């Protein structure tokens, strides 16, 4: 289970740093607190985590497009940042996809009658 949680924590750290750099400390703190939701052993938490990571991947793609446009306008190379931010976007989405695994769903019951 720890190998499923570690990518989420890394993704949350990256997103937290992104929002902190964007002068948005409240959202940054919310990103850093997101993994703690896993302490609530309910299935709906997994959905929240997944939605968060998918939106996070979209944020990274949006940032990538913004950076490409800016660097092209400035006449700067843009290929390396695209590769780096694209990899971060894929990693962020992947960290959410991991919560579809059976081993995770078994630990987060759909109702109070399951263990």
C-alpha positions in Angstrom: 0.0 0.0 0.0 2.9 2.3 0.7 4.0 2.1 -2.9 0.6 3.4 -3.9 0.6 6.3 -1.5 4.1 7.5 -2.3 3.3 8.7 -5.8 0.3 10.6 -4.5 2.4 12.3 -1.8 5.0 13.3 -4.5 2.2 14.6 -6.7 0.7 16.6 -3.9 4.2 18.0 -3.0 4.7 19.1 -6.7 1.2 20.7 -6.9 1.7 22.3 -3.5 5.0 23.8 -4.7 3.4 24.9 -8.0 0.7 26.8 -6.2 3.1 28.3 -3.6 5.2 29.6 -6.5 2.0 31.1 -8.0 1.5 33.0 -4.7 -1.5 30.8 -3.7 -0.5 29.5 -0.3 -4.1 28.4 0.7 -4.3 26.0 -2.3 -0.8 25.0 -1.6 -1.6 23.9 1.9 -4.7 22.1 0.7 -2.6 20.1 -1.8 -0.2 19.1 1.0 -3.1 18.0 3.2 -4.7 15.9 0.5 -2.9 12.6 1.4 -4.2 12.8 4.9 -7.7 12.2 3.5 -6.6 8.6 3.1 -6.9 8.2 6.9 -10.7 8.2 6.4 -11.4 4.6 5.3 -14.4 5.3 3.0 -14.6 4.5 -0.7 -15.7 8.1 -1.6 -12.2 9.3 -0.4 -10.7 7.3 -3.3 -12.9 9.2 -5.7 -11.9 12.5 -4.2 -8.2 11.6 -4.5 -8.6 10.5 -8.1 -10.5 13.7 -9.1 -7.8 15.7 -7.4 -5.0 14.0 -9.3 -6.8 14.2 -12.6 -7.5 17.9 -12.1 -3.8 18.2 -11.1 -2.7 16.6 -14.4 -4.9 19.1 -16.2 -3.3 21.9 -14.2 0.1 20.7 -15.3 -1.0 20.5 -19.0 -2.4 24.0 -18.8 0.9 25.2 -17.3 2.8 23.4 -20.0 0.8 25.2 -22.7 1.3 28.5 -21.0 5.0 28.0 -20.8 5.3 26.8 -24.4 3.5 30.0 -25.6 5.7 32.2 -23.4 9.0 30.6 -24.4 8.1 30.6 -28.2 7.2 34.3 -27.9 10.5 35.0 -26.2 12.4 33.0 -28.8 13.6 30.5 -26.2 13.8 26.7 -26.5 10.7 25.0 -25.2 11.3 21.2 -25.8 12.8 20.4 -22.4 10.2 22.1 -20.3 7.5 20.3 -22.3 9.1 16.9 -21.6 9.5 17.7 -17.9 6.1 19.1 -17.3 4.5 16.5 -19.5 6.1 13.8 -17.4 4.9 15.5 -14.2 1.4 15.6 -15.6 1.4 11.9 -16.5 2.9 11.0 -13.1 0.2 13.0 -11.4 -2.6 11.3 -13.3 -0.9 7.9 -12.8 -0.8 8.5 -9.0 -4.6 8.7 -9.1 -5.1 5.7 -11.4 -3.3 3.6 -8.8 -6.3 4.1 -6.5 -8.3 1.9 -8.9 -6.3 -1.2 -7.8 -8.2 -4.0 -6.1 -5.8 -3.9 -3.1 -6.7 -0.3 -2.4 -10.4 -0.7 -2.9 -10.4 -3.6 -0.4 -9.1 -1.2 2.3 -11.8 1.4 1.6 -15.3 -0.1 1.9 -18.3 1.2 0.0 -20.5 1.2 3.1 -20.2 0.7 6.9 -21.0 -3.0 6.7 -17.8 -3.9 4.9 -14.4 -4.1 6.5 
